[in-house]
Every structure is written in C-alpha cells, then in structure tokens.
Amino acid sequence: MAAVTSTPSRPADPRRWWALGALVASMLTLGFDLTILNVALPTMAAELGADTGQLQWIVDSYVVVFAALMLPAGLLGDRFGRRRMLVAGLGVFLAGSLGGALTDTPELVIAARSLMGLGAALVIPLGLSVLPSMFGEEERGRAVAAVTASMAAGMPLGPLVGGLLLDHYWWGSVFLVNVPMAAVGIAACLFLLPESRDPATPRVDAVSTVLSAGGLAALVFGIIEGPVRGWGSGWVLGSFALSAALLTRLVVRERRATRPMLDLALLGRRVFLFNVLSATLGTLVFSGLLFLLPTYLQEVGGSDAFGTGLRLLPMMAGLMVAARTSTPLVRRYGPRPVVASGLVVLCFAALLGSRTEPDSGYGFTATWLTIAGLGFGLAMVPAMDAALGGIDADEAGSGSALLMTLRQVGGAVGIALLGSLVAGTYTARLDTTGLPGSAADAAGESLSGAHAVAERLGLPALARSADAAYVDGMARVLVVCGIAALVTALLVAVFLPDHRPAKATGTADGDMAGAEADARQ
C-alpha cells in the first residue's frame, strides 16, 4: 500500500477526539471478532448440527476473504477515499454480523462470515490510514497507540465477552454484539472524519486479486475436505492442483508488474524472509490452537463458555508479558537469538501439551498454555519488528502489506490444516462398535455430536472414547507444531543475519503491521 499522504494542513478539529473514540470502538469490535467466535464453536456444533469441517469453514471463511482482499481494499481506500471505504467496510461488516445472528444453518453462517471478512478487509488497513488527516505530528503518536491498543485489547477480551453472552443468550449473540459498535463507527466516520486519499496509489489489479482469492480458497478447501472426501479423491487433488496453478500465476504476474500489489522480491532478503517465516508459523500455530482448545475445554473439560474464555487467558497473558519483555531483549542481544529462543519455548510448550490426557485437569493445561504464550510473544513480536527494520523506509508500506497478507494466509492454513489433522485422528480412533448407522455418523462428525449420542442412548463408554479420540488428535497436532517450531528455530539461528532492527518507520502501514503483531498473534 502506498505511503499515506495527508490532506493539506488545517486548524485542529475539536471533534477529532470523538472521531478517535469511535475508531477505537470499531477496532475493539474487530479485535473481539478475531477470538469471540471460538468459544461459540462447541455450541454451534450442537445447535446447528455443524461437523468439524463446517466449523473450520465458519472460522476460515472470514480469514480467507480477509487475507485475499485486504491489500486491494486498502488500495481502493487510498485511491478513492479512505473515509468512504471505511464507511463501506463497516457497513458490510454490520450486515454480515446481522446476517450471522439471524441464520440457522452452517452454510448461511459461513456466508455471513465471508461477508464480515470483506468488511474487515476494508476497515483494518484504513483504520490507521485516516489518522494523519486528523492529527498533527505531536498528537499522532497517542492516536496511533490508542487504536492499536484497542485491537490488542479485543484479543483476550473476545473469549470472555463471547462466554458471557453464551451463558445468558443464544449463540447468535456473538454476532449481534457487533451491530451497535459498527453503527456507531459508521455515524462517526460520516460526521467526524475528514476525507483523504492518495491519487498516486497503484491501480487495483483485478486479475491478481482473483488469482490470490481463488488460489487461497482452493488450498483451504483441499485441506479441510481431505479427511472427509479422502486425500486421494478427485475433488481434493483437483483443488490442490488448481491452487498451485493460480498461486504460481499470481507470483509470475506480480514479479513482472511495474508496481506490484505484493512486492515478492522482498522475500529474496534473508532478514525479511526468515522473520516472515517465524511470524507466519507463529500465526499458523496460534490460530489452530484457538480453533481446537475451546472444544477441548468445553466438551472434555466440562467448562461453560465463559469459563472457557477465562481458561484461555494464561496463553494471552503469557503472550502479552513476552511481547513487553522482548523489546529490551532485542535491544540488548539482537532479534536472532530472541526469535529463535521464542520458537524453542513454543516447541517445548507444544511437546509438553501433547502429553495431555482426558483426565489431566486444567492445572496442567494452564501450565503449557502459559509457556506457549511466552513463546508466541518472544518469537512473533521481534520477528515482525525485525522484518520491517531490515528494509528501506520507502519499502515499509509494501513490506508491511506482504507481512500482513502472509500472516493471514498462515492463520487460514493453520485452522484448516490442524483442524483437519484432529478431525482425521478423531474419526479413525473413535469406537462406534455396535451403534446404529445414523448414530455412528452423528458421533463421527464432531465431539459434541458424540456426546449428544452418548447422552441420548445412555452410553458413557462412547463419551469416553470420543474424549480420548479428540485428545489424541490434539496431541498429534501439538507434536507437529512442536517439530515445525523447532525446525524454524534452527533455520532462524543458522540463516537469519544478526542485525538489530532500525527504528520503526512512521508510515501508517508500518504502524498497521505493528498493530497486527500485537492484536493477531
């Protein structure tokens, strides 16, 4: 995305702080939405009859659309008016949230989540881009800090808010809570925000947008449908082949473009490449765990929705503590040892978590979740900072856009890949001997389905088998995550140049990458 150009200087508008407050509320809502749905997945599985694959699509549809359209959406705002696109994005997000609250089938929820992803793709890149048109240099730092902090705060608050709503209302309330916040944001943008744009921004490449969206969607489809249709089925192999063809064409097109939307040449620099690899792996693991853990805590551990939100806090707390301490560590030792150490800590936490049993108790889970949070914070925050610090100031916009896009892709693939690994293990190890065909199918679709069948037929052995099968799947996921983290740590330790990142740039896109590093990890 091009660097932000503000409108000509003008007297400070006394309404700017009210506008900032509305932006903060909007960003807080988007921060909620990154995690609030996770605690609702077990409830949605039971009440909507959604199987594991549909639950994966409910989460991934948002991320796939967001990752594919974030960059062109940001360019549209720069070119045609940031306020206009921000209002449009909030309106789309509001409509998707309202639709999600009123639907009653998994397929319609997936459609609503896709619409919300489109809205978020417009809002998140532009939320910080409008600040230079409202605040002078002496106030801009406080404004940026307020917006980024609101996104970061939404992450740990999401499961708590979602759990509180689910304990008192129906599952659709996790969507409906977005509606008034988005409406306030729209009103504030219309009446309080000045318009700003950058006519020099590159044109949106519709072909590249279609290639990226189609390639990513085909990849996720293949990963999610593999355990259901079979990894050798025509649908799955065809989706992987289509994804490879589309993404290869995208890379070729972007490398030949004079002003590409994604500057893939940056990946040829070791500082940028290995820091991006670390941040993307961390996002992949983090997103996958947030998808799997609520089902484990509720169905196996017996927590209610609000209790699940509370039980996820150790990981969030570990992440926030490590994110704060990583800065002085990087200043003293450089990013390479800090990022590599964070990945090793993450590896240890994952392998420790793989020892979880159905009767392990929450104390053991809280221990490895806290250690995992520390690993995430030590690895991802310095990696993001070092990646941007290793490129020139005039490349900060394209560099942060590439970082954000690859991290979103990592999140989508993490949910699809790790969720499919659990689903495959669960189906293979669930003992449905003696069950009628329809009951066996219902039990095999999801853990909540197995519990419902066990309760209806009075079969506690089925519930125990389902719990053990799910925990086995989660253990396999954690082993894979641990090995991947260790391999990445070795690559970072060997190949990442030992350099201290330069002071953060002042571009809106650079700030946005920092916000993403805090809010989405």
HURARA-V119944 format. One line per field, one symbol per residue. ss: DSSP state (a for helix, b for strand, c for the rest). Layout:
BEGIN
ss: ???
END
This chain:
BEGIN
ss: cccccccccccccccaaaaaaaaaaaaaaaaaaaaccaaaaaaaaaaacccaaaaaaaaaaaaaaaaaaaaaaaaaaaaacaaaaaaaaaaaaaaaaaaaaacccaaaaaaaaaaaaaaaaaaaaaacccaaacccaaaaaaaaaaaaaaaaaaaaaaaaaaaaaaaaccccaaaaaaaaaaaaaaaaaaaacccccccccccccaaaaaaaaaaaaaaaaaaaaaaaaccccaaaaaaaaaaaaaaaaaaaaaaacccccccaaaaacaaaaaaaaaaaaaaaaaaaaaaaaaaaaaaaccccaaaaaaaaaaaaaaaaaaaaaaaaaaaaacaaaaaaaaaaaaaaaaaaaccccccccaaaaaaaaaaaaaaaaaaaaaaaaaaaacccaaaaaaaaaaaaaaaaaaaaaaaaaaaaaaaaaaaaacccccccaaaaaaaaacaaaaaaaaaaaccaaaaaaaaaaaaaaaaaaaaaaaaaaaaaaaaaaaaccccccccccccaaaaaaaaaaaacc
END
